[in-house]
Amino acid sequence: SPADRSRSDLRSQLAGLAGQLRPASQAADLLPDLLGRTGTRRYFVGLENESESRGIGGIPGAFAIVTARDGRLGFERFDSDTTLSKVRTGLDLGPEYQQRYRAADPVNTYSNSTISPDFSEAARIWAAMWLKYSGQRIDGALAIDPTAVSYLLKVTGAAALPGGGTVTGTNVVSLTQQALYRTHPDKAARKAYLLQIARAISVRLMSAHGSTGLVRAAVQAADERRILAWSADPAVQRRLVDAGVAGTLRAGPGYLAGFSTVNATGGKLDYYLTRAMTYSRQGCGAASTSMSTFTLANEVPDGPLPAYVTLRLDAPGYRTRPGDNKVLLSYYGTPGSRITGVSLDGRPVVVMPSSEHGLTVLTLPLELARGSRHTVTVTASEPAVADESAGTQILRQPAVHPVVVTTRLPDCGS
């Protein structure tokens, strides 16, 4: 018994060590090529705003062009989203993508380029837009949100702003996605201030020494889909997918379920959106059924908000109040699953399913009055999967408030 316990303890320690070393091993394999071992590499870095949700997390805002050569990084330029607002690519991402997102015209609209949860599509749009605008080809793209930046700044320390003030791991999320709408009501001044923040953060991160703390922060952000990477080189892209940092919308060998929101108003009220998901499945194999329940709450605080935050560019044909929000809610399920029922707050609704990257998908508009809470439930008949023991992959869309997930799964053996 003592030997068995010691052996078990050692196995647990080795498993934990393997979990820590695996991302470092993958980074050691990928980074030399990404950082310009064989020549200069140029990257588009998109900064997301989580207060207006899109499929990968937030709406793309300011961006940077970064070069890498012989392991050294340099920021060539920073620009606001208005730089690419009128660039039309005419890019063809296939009939399925066109059918799903035609109305939003993401390939010609920078603010909608992240509408799909699949980052590779947003990255290809960014690459085409930058080529059209500047004539430069990029070798890859990176998406990062303020929450990911907060993880990094908690390790590196504060970034100093010109004219005084600091950006820290504690204040960067609220500063860039909430407070500045009050402090900088003028749109041009606000965008200029955001670029100052981005430059200050880049200087702080580039001056930081490598550490295990930074590695852990980056791994956490990547695990939460808050840092996503894409390469124009198909071989490198395959390695990014294998490393789990590409943010592609692909099913694994088991089951899949998840929800995502896209803001439909043009405002910034998703900063106050909270979400919870419960996934349960009964049975195994082709006879199994699943129930996915998603609850959203519009937890806007009392008191007035800046007009830009409460915009209703959707111009609904019904009465709304400042603080009312609206999202397009999408459910993603296992390829081959069949939707058997959809309900909103317990009342059945009719929604036409479609597909995206082979996944079963449905989308419904959801009005979220100030202070309201709504629950959507999707039941499905699940197909047989390649590997029952692989479990269920839950698609977690990043946001200011992380989605709370509860699963209840059957024991389907190994």
Phi and psi in degrees as a GROMACS rama.xvg file:
@    title "Ramachandran Plot"
@    xaxis  label "Phi"
@    yaxis  label "Psi"
@TYPE xy
-59.894  -39.0778  PRO-2
-66.1699  -40.3881  ALA-3
-62.4143  -43.4266  ASP-4
-63.8373  -42.1276  ARG-5
-64.0134  -41.8029  SER-6
-62.1856  -43.3913  ARG-7
-63.694  -41.4424  SER-8
-62.8478  -42.2708  ASP-9
-63.7919  -42.8043  LEU-10
-60.7182  -41.9437  ARG-11
-63.5196  -41.7639  SER-12
-65.5669  -40.3753  GLN-13
-66.5027  -38.4423  LEU-14
-63.4805  -42.3728  ALA-15
-64.3017  -40.0889  GLY-16
-64.869  -40.3577  LEU-17
-61.7158  -39.8242  ALA-18
-62.7528  -33.8434  GLY-19
-77.6614  -35.4998  GLN-20
-79.8456  -26.4577  LEU-21
-59.3137  -48.7218  ARG-22
-61.3348  -36.7958  PRO-23
-65.5078  -38.8799  ALA-24
-64.9426  -43.3486  SER-25
-64.6545  -39.4508  GLN-26
-64.33  -41.7823  ALA-27
-62.769  -30.1477  ALA-28
-76.5804  -38.6286  ASP-29
-88.8257  -40.9763  LEU-30
-60.6398  -39.3902  LEU-31
-55.225  -43.1838  PRO-32
-69.4279  -42.4847  ASP-33
-66.3957  -31.136  LEU-34
-94.076  18.3397  LEU-35
83.8084  39.9867  GLY-36
-64.2948  -33.8238  ARG-37
-110.712  15.6153  THR-38
144.151  170.229  GLY-39
-65.5661  134.953  THR-40
-117.471  141.716  ARG-41
-120.135  132.809  ARG-42
-128.02  146.293  TYR-43
-98.1647  122.813  PHE-44
-113.113  110.639  VAL-45
-94.6434  130.186  GLY-46
-100.103  119.579  LEU-47
-87.9062  154.64  GLU-48
-117.535  109.203  ASN-49
-73.5116  -11.7263  GLU-50
-76.2456  -9.44747  SER-51
-130.175  102.723  GLU-52
-72.8947  146.632  SER-53
-136.73  173.904  ARG-54
-55.4741  -43.8938  GLY-55
-80.3976  -10.6861  ILE-56
151.58  -72.7896  GLY-57
-132.709  170.739  GLY-58
-70.7479  139.749  ILE-59
-73.2073  134.428  PRO-60
-117.836  -121.011  GLY-61
-61.1733  157.187  ALA-62
-143.658  163.653  PHE-63
-131.294  152.889  ALA-64
-109.958  122.134  ILE-65
-118.48  139.185  VAL-66
-112.914  151.227  THR-67
-135.895  132.225  ALA-68
-151.368  127.908  ARG-69
52.9741  37.1759  ASP-70
84.0562  -0.854232  GLY-71
-103.79  132.673  ARG-72
-102.565  145.751  LEU-73
-144.662  138.725  GLY-74
-92.5132  112.793  PHE-75
-73.894  -41.7791  GLU-76
-164.039  157.232  ARG-77
-121.584  141.111  PHE-78
-142.315  154.945  ASP-79
-85.2099  168.891  SER-80
-63.6007  -24.1233  ASP-81
-63.9795  -22.5019  THR-82
-58.7862  -36.7823  THR-83
-106.585  8.58956  LEU-84
-65.6409  -24.1502  SER-85
-112.837  12.5591  LYS-86
-84.1669  125.131  VAL-87
-112.133  127.107  ARG-88
-96.9453  -30.1005  THR-89
65.4116  17.6721  GLY-90
-63.9475  141.065  LEU-91
-108.126  108.929  ASP-92
-101.532  18.4204  LEU-93
100.042  158.209  GLY-94
-63.7745  -36.3092  PRO-95
-63.8336  -46.2628  GLU-96
-62.5741  -43.1801  TYR-97
-61.8101  -41.3095  GLN-98
-66.0189  -40.3003  GLN-99
-70.5108  -40.8923  ARG-100
-122.564  16.5375  TYR-101
-52.2266  -45.1608  ARG-102
-62.7358  -30.6828  ALA-103
-86.7517  -14.0023  ALA-104
47.8354  52.9679  ASP-105
-63.8304  -29.2478  PRO-106
-71.2751  -14.4176  VAL-107
-119.955  7.00497  ASN-108
-132.602  104.699  THR-109
-55.865  -41.3278  TYR-110
-66.3194  -19.4045  SER-111
-106.769  6.5439  ASN-112
-65.5695  -20.4982  SER-113
-102.024  24.9062  THR-114
-68.2599  -31.4269  ILE-115
-86.3533  145.51  SER-116
-66.9689  -9.04001  PRO-117
-88.3361  109.667  ASP-118
-67.4482  -27.8645  PHE-119
-59.778  -30.1203  SER-120
-73.9461  -42.6524  GLU-121
-60.6068  -42.569  ALA-122
-62.9828  -40.6766  ALA-123
-65.1863  -36.1957  ARG-124
-65.4116  -44.485  ILE-125
-61.0842  -42.9126  TRP-126
-60.8275  -43.9134  ALA-127
-67.8312  -38.5388  ALA-128
-65.4725  -43.0042  MET-129
-68.1837  -36.7495  TRP-130
-63.2571  -43.0872  LEU-131
-64.9179  -40.1314  LYS-132
-76.8728  -44.8581  TYR-133
-110.04  -18.5985  SER-134
83.0072  -0.152433  GLY-135
-96.2679  137.532  GLN-136
-90.0079  139.867  ARG-137
-102.762  151.819  ILE-138
-92.3612  -12.5164  ASP-139
-177.992  177.688  GLY-140
-144.158  153.921  ALA-141
-135.386  136.546  LEU-142
-115.021  137.138  ALA-143
-145.712  142.332  ILE-144
-112.466  166.519  ASP-145
-60.3244  -29.6216  PRO-146
-65.3231  -41.6635  THR-147
-61.1583  -41.9883  ALA-148
-61.4117  -37.1596  VAL-149
-62.6571  -37.1174  SER-150
-61.9409  -41.7281  TYR-151
-69.9673  -42.2567  LEU-152
-69.0254  -25.8933  LEU-153
-66.7603  -21.2157  LYS-154
-91.241  -44.3651  VAL-155
-80.9786  -24.7608  THR-156
96.9642  176.545  GLY-157
-69.106  151.868  ALA-158
-102.81  131.808  ALA-159
-83.9256  133.126  ALA-160
-93.9192  145.725  LEU-161
-63.4387  136.104  PRO-162
86.599  1.39543  GLY-163
107.696  160.217  GLY-164
92.9397  160.378  GLY-165
-136.704  155.402  THR-166
-109.71  126.677  VAL-167
-126.08  171.74  THR-168
-65.3384  -18.935  GLY-169
-87.1977  -35.0297  THR-170
-107.169  -7.8567  ASN-171
-64.445  -35.22  VAL-172
-66.9743  -50.1758  VAL-173
-71.2044  -36.8494  SER-174
-61.8924  -44.8509  LEU-175
-88.1299  -13.8487  THR-176
-126.583  -0.92778  GLN-177
-139.718  -60.879  GLN-178
-63.5292  -37.9497  ALA-179
-67.1924  -18.3242  LEU-180
-71.1752  -22.5563  TYR-181
-88.5242  -42.6548  ARG-182
-77.2722  -24.6838  THR-183
-132.252  72.4941  HIS-184
-65.8652  -25.3944  PRO-185
-74.317  128.381  ASP-186
-62.546  -46.1615  LYS-187
-64.4647  -41.8689  ALA-188
-65.6309  -36.6195  ALA-189
-65.9679  -44.1052  ARG-190
-65.583  -38.0131  LYS-191
-64.6888  -38.747  ALA-192
-66.5402  -39.2656  TYR-193
-62.7566  -37.7562  LEU-194
-67.049  -35.9683  LEU-195
-61.9172  -42.5976  GLN-196
-63.1435  -45.1277  ILE-197
-61.5715  -43.1943  ALA-198
-63.2941  -42.8139  ARG-199
-63.204  -41.6864  ALA-200
-65.1914  -41.1384  ILE-201
-63.0899  -40.3816  SER-202
-62.8251  -42.5139  VAL-203
-65.8029  -44.1455  ARG-204
-67.7197  -39.224  LEU-205
-70.2307  -24.5733  MET-206
-89.1721  -5.84267  SER-207
-78.0159  145.587  ALA-208
-82.405  144.482  HIS-209
-60.3778  142.614  GLY-210
-155.541  161.664  SER-211
-64.0209  -29.6793  THR-212
-63.0452  -42.3411  GLY-213
-65.9517  -38.9707  LEU-214
-61.4754  -45.9875  VAL-215
-62.2761  -40.7774  ARG-216
-63.5817  -43.331  ALA-217
-66.9614  -40.0335  ALA-218
-64.0418  -42.6026  VAL-219
-60.0174  -45.1616  GLN-220
-63.0106  -40.911  ALA-221
-67.2651  -40.798  ALA-222
-60.5519  -31.2851  ASP-223
-91.1391  8.59849  GLU-224
62.3354  27.6875  ARG-225
-94.3442  -18.2373  ARG-226
-122.107  121.319  ILE-227
-128.035  145.046  LEU-228
-131.612  147.956  ALA-229
-140.956  143.233  TRP-230
-122.754  140.371  SER-231
-73.5869  -14.9907  ALA-232
-85.1168  113.635  ASP-233
-55.687  -35.5804  PRO-234
-67.3355  -43.2918  ALA-235
-68.1998  -38.0964  VAL-236
-61.0106  -39.6567  GLN-237
-61.5686  -38.0418  ARG-238
-70.2429  -34.3367  ARG-239
-65.1382  -40.1019  LEU-240
-63.1311  -46.3294  VAL-241
-61.8823  -32.27  ASP-242
-79.2781  -9.07882  ALA-243
78.7002  22.0508  GLY-244
-115.292  6.02924  VAL-245
-87.079  -15.8175  ALA-246
62.9969  31.496  GLY-247
-80.8706  153.261  THR-248
-97.7105  84.2685  LEU-249
-133.597  141.958  ARG-250
-82.5048  144.882  ALA-251
-88.8485  -159.602  GLY-252
-78.2087  -12.1493  PRO-253
-106.326  -148.55  GLY-254
-87.6546  164.779  TYR-255
-145.731  142.115  LEU-256
-156.745  150.702  ALA-257
172.233  168.153  GLY-258
-131.304  153.143  PHE-259
-142.884  155.671  SER-260
-119.416  148.951  THR-261
-126.725  123.154  VAL-262
-63.4988  134.919  ASN-263
-109.155  3.44153  ALA-264
-107.158  -23.4221  THR-265
85.1486  0.26296  GLY-266
-90.1347  -168.523  GLY-267
-125.373  35.4178  LYS-268
-83.7844  -7.79107  LEU-269
-69.7137  -9.21026  ASP-270
-58.9467  -27.978  TYR-271
-104.682  12.1796  TYR-272
-86.301  127.256  LEU-273
-114.294  150.106  THR-274
-141.956  146.094  ARG-275
-143.073  140.364  ALA-276
-129.958  136.401  MET-277
-121.447  127.817  THR-278
-121.818  127.567  TYR-279
-133.306  149.823  SER-280
-138.156  140.367  ARG-281
-118.031  134.568  GLN-282
83.2021  171.991  GLY-283
-131.629  157.844  CYS-284
70.0014  -155.061  GLY-285
-68.0167  -12.5856  ALA-286
-91.5144  3.22111  ALA-287
-82.1534  152.634  SER-288
-128.15  148.864  THR-289
-126.756  154.462  SER-290
-132.903  121.477  MET-291
-115.064  120.073  SER-292
-116.354  128.807  THR-293
-127.898  123.736  PHE-294
-114.189  128.51  THR-295
-118.602  140.781  LEU-296
-132.518  133.177  ALA-297
-93.8647  93.0903  ASN-298
-97.7656  52.4656  GLU-299
-67.2308  132.327  VAL-300
-70.9251  163.317  PRO-301
-65.845  154.499  ASP-302
101.504  166.16  GLY-303
-72.1092  153.127  PRO-304
-123.547  155.81  LEU-305
-56.0254  144.473  PRO-306
-59.1232  -34.8866  ALA-307
-64.7961  -30.6035  TYR-308
-72.1743  -34.1985  VAL-309
-101.33  19.7478  THR-310
-50.8231  144.944  LEU-311
-128.558  72.1858  ARG-312
-69.4594  -13.4852  LEU-313
-73.2478  -13.9677  ASP-314
46.2528  63.7728  ALA-315
-66.2138  154.315  PRO-316
-86.7465  24.0608  GLY-317
-138.106  166.272  TYR-318
-75.265  134.837  ARG-319
-131.286  163.805  THR-320
-118.846  155.16  ARG-321
-55.9237  129.417  PRO-322
105.183  -14.8847  GLY-323
-75.1672  141.695  ASP-324
-126.496  165.641  ASN-325
-149.217  136.115  LYS-326
-131.696  157.907  VAL-327
-97.8986  114.504  LEU-328
-99.8879  125.387  LEU-329
-115.747  138.267  SER-330
-106.22  137.787  TYR-331
-121.653  129.384  TYR-332
-129.815  172.204  GLY-333
-53.0846  137.405  THR-334
-55.0912  132.549  PRO-335
87.6645  -4.78396  GLY-336
-72.6168  154.003  SER-337
-119.912  121.107  ARG-338
-69.8681  125.441  ILE-339
-108.233  -11.8751  THR-340
-175.021  144.654  GLY-341
-135.366  133.594  VAL-342
-135.734  150.132  SER-343
-120.304  115.071  LEU-344
52.755  38.9907  ASP-345
86.803  -5.75634  GLY-346
-103.236  129.834  ARG-347
-62.2196  141.277  PRO-348
-130.223  154.092  VAL-349
-103.307  121.386  VAL-350
-133.47  135.066  VAL-351
-86.8646  116.421  MET-352
-69.671  155.111  PRO-353
-139.356  -160.482  SER-354
-141.339  153.958  SER-355
-149.095  118.951  GLU-356
52.6515  36.6637  HIS-357
85.4945  -14.2644  GLY-358
-77.8174  149.775  LEU-359
-79.5473  128.01  THR-360
-133.451  143.673  VAL-361
-142.6  150.832  LEU-362
-135.039  135.827  THR-363
-138.123  142.679  LEU-364
-74.77  144.808  PRO-365
-139.25  112.934  LEU-366
-79.5401  131.069  GLU-367
-122.585  91.5948  LEU-368
-62.9151  154.384  ALA-369
-53.5531  124.514  ARG-370
81.4368  3.39519  GLY-371
-88.7465  165.109  SER-372
-140.002  133.305  ARG-373
-135.344  150.779  HIS-374
-127.123  127.941  THR-375
-111.407  131.951  VAL-376
-122.328  130.631  THR-377
-121.39  123.776  VAL-378
-108.306  144.875  THR-379
-145.752  148.461  ALA-380
-92.323  119.809  SER-381
-90.6037  147.825  GLU-382
-84.9123  172.384  PRO-383
-68.9832  140.417  ALA-384
-114.452  164.826  VAL-385
-65.4168  -32.8262  ALA-386
-145.627  100.595  ASP-387
-59.8137  -35.6007  GLU-388
-71.8425  -11.2268  SER-389
-71.2201  -13.7426  ALA-390
76.0546  -153.429  GLY-391
-119.714  127.026  THR-392
-86.7276  119.284  GLN-393
-99.8035  120.74  ILE-394
-78.6408  113.201  LEU-395
-109.339  108.385  ARG-396
-76.8598  124.844  GLN-397
-69.8119  149.234  PRO-398
-159.986  177.318  ALA-399
-55.7962  -47.0376  VAL-400
-103.454  113.572  HIS-401
-59.9654  145.166  PRO-402
-69.6299  136.49  VAL-403
-92.9523  121.267  VAL-404
-116.031  133.034  VAL-405
-124.557  132.298  THR-406
-122.389  144.274  THR-407
-131.525  103.924  ARG-408
-118.214  146.593  LEU-409
-76.312  161.296  PRO-410
-89.1113  103.547  ASP-411
-100.455  14.4078  CYS-412
75.7559  -169.237  GLY-413
